[in-house]
Amino acid sequence: MYDFSALYEATSVSHAVQLMQEHPDAVLIAGGSDVLIKLREGKLAGAELISIYKLDELREVTIDPDGALRIGPMTSFSHATKSPVLQQYMPVLGEAADTAGGPQLRNVGTVGGNICNGVTSADTASTEVAYDAVLEITGANGVRKLSIHDFYKGPGKVALEKGELLTAILIPKESYENCYGYYIKYAMRNAMDIATIGCSVNVVLSADKQTIQRARIAYGVAGPVPMRARTAEAALAGQPVGEGAIEIVGREVLNDVNPRTSWRASADFRKQIISETARRGLRAAIERAGGVF
Amino acid sequence: MEKKLVKCNINGKDVETYVDVRASLTDMLRNDYRLTSVKKGCEVGECGACNVIIDGECFNSCIYLAVWAEGKRIRTLEGLLGPGGELSDIQQAFVDEAAVQCGFCTPGFIMTAVEILETGKEYTRDELRKLLSGHLCRCTGYENILNAVEKTMKQRLGKA
């Protein structure tokens, strides 16, 4: 038995919003791979739960009329990996999802939960930060949109107000079009481990594949929340494809990050991994975009 | 505590029972249906001993609410037995390859193997390693488990 005091099961998004208003202190549970484990550890003992597990309307990945990718937040990691839409337009997100936990966890954990828990090591978060995702948040007063850059408020804290839930992760067309990404997870084990560093890089090359038009780099665990490496991105824009760009990114990303020492790894070691994953990630993203070294 | 009626299909049979809403699926399968192949291991979704197949995908039943099973098709190791209690090919392969020692992880591993085998695809050894990576085994060192799954995969594909 889990130690919670009540379970309310939402049957629709509007029902979930209503339940959150009726039970303002209740904890939202999606796939359960965070909440049920916290309950086992006694951290949420006695809490009330609102389950949105049965909201299959939030489990789809589709394309909006304006071309934006609409990722339902209840999409499991494994369904993100298998999604034909993501495989065609943004395979890096499915690849990042495929590094989280292990196979069974990836069937239950959700991409929405992965950002709503506010954790810096979340394997899909850095890719969404790197693609300037827009979050659709639904509450009693309707729907609002928020850039993912304004979503993270601190470790474990996100910009969801009481009574609000995430109802879509949107990737604008100008963000994914002609854009090729690559994600590297550095961890101590190949499965069932939390990233020591996660690095997501994506590039748009010029038509002749000779020049980097736009590069975006985001990290997990390089700071308290997932973050972009803006100095490195600015330094890469307009650079010719080649070893010079790799040297630049390996050097410049260190101006953008703020890793800490924890029992998993020292800050100095993380800095080395941050630099090396940027170099390898940029090279792989450029090669995917058709660039040749 | 509130009890709720949960109707589902377990190993091909439609069943229903009232469960405490705080129960995990592991609790329901073991206590209400006596399906004790579903082991209580870590109970935090890390070891895979409680793994079952729900609507064709593997889940650690220890981090799954019993009430979420409403309307689902659930398969446990008990459902693999033939009508006369015969072992399935994958179970026999675990025996033949000495992939079982203490046996605690075995039902979970075998259900993941069932999901892998039912895709009908041929996987490399490295791919199998990744597909089986959600299970811990403290006895075998994994090699014999990989051998058993690989052997059954090849047999079913007619390549053994």
Chai-1 contact restraints between the chains, C-beta under 6 A:
chainA,res_idxA,chainB,res_idxB,connection_type,confidence,min_distance_angstrom,max_distance_angstrom,comment,restraint_id
A,M1,B,R22,contact,1.0,0.0,6.0,A-B,restraint_1
A,Y2,B,R22,contact,1.0,0.0,6.0,A-B,restraint_2
A,L7,B,V21,contact,1.0,0.0,6.0,A-B,restraint_3
A,G32,B,I63,contact,1.0,0.0,6.0,A-B,restraint_4
A,S33,B,I63,contact,1.0,0.0,6.0,A-B,restraint_5
A,L36,B,I63,contact,1.0,0.0,6.0,A-B,restraint_6
A,I37,B,V44,contact,1.0,0.0,6.0,A-B,restraint_7
A,R40,B,E43,contact,1.0,0.0,6.0,A-B,restraint_8
A,R40,B,V44,contact,1.0,0.0,6.0,A-B,restraint_9
A,Y53,B,W68,contact,1.0,0.0,6.0,A-B,restraint_10
A,G102,B,S133,contact,1.0,0.0,6.0,A-B,restraint_11
A,G102,B,G134,contact,1.0,0.0,6.0,A-B,restraint_12
A,P103,B,L131,contact,1.0,0.0,6.0,A-B,restraint_13
A,P103,B,G134,contact,1.0,0.0,6.0,A-B,restraint_14
A,Q104,B,N51,contact,1.0,0.0,6.0,A-B,restraint_15
A,Q104,B,C58,contact,1.0,0.0,6.0,A-B,restraint_16
A,Q104,B,F59,contact,1.0,0.0,6.0,A-B,restraint_17
A,Q104,B,N60,contact,1.0,0.0,6.0,A-B,restraint_18
A,Q104,B,G134,contact,1.0,0.0,6.0,A-B,restraint_19
A,L105,B,G45,contact,1.0,0.0,6.0,A-B,restraint_20
A,N107,B,E57,contact,1.0,0.0,6.0,A-B,restraint_21
A,N107,B,F59,contact,1.0,0.0,6.0,A-B,restraint_22
A,V108,B,F59,contact,1.0,0.0,6.0,A-B,restraint_23
A,A191,B,S133,contact,1.0,0.0,6.0,A-B,restraint_24
A,M192,B,E46,contact,1.0,0.0,6.0,A-B,restraint_25
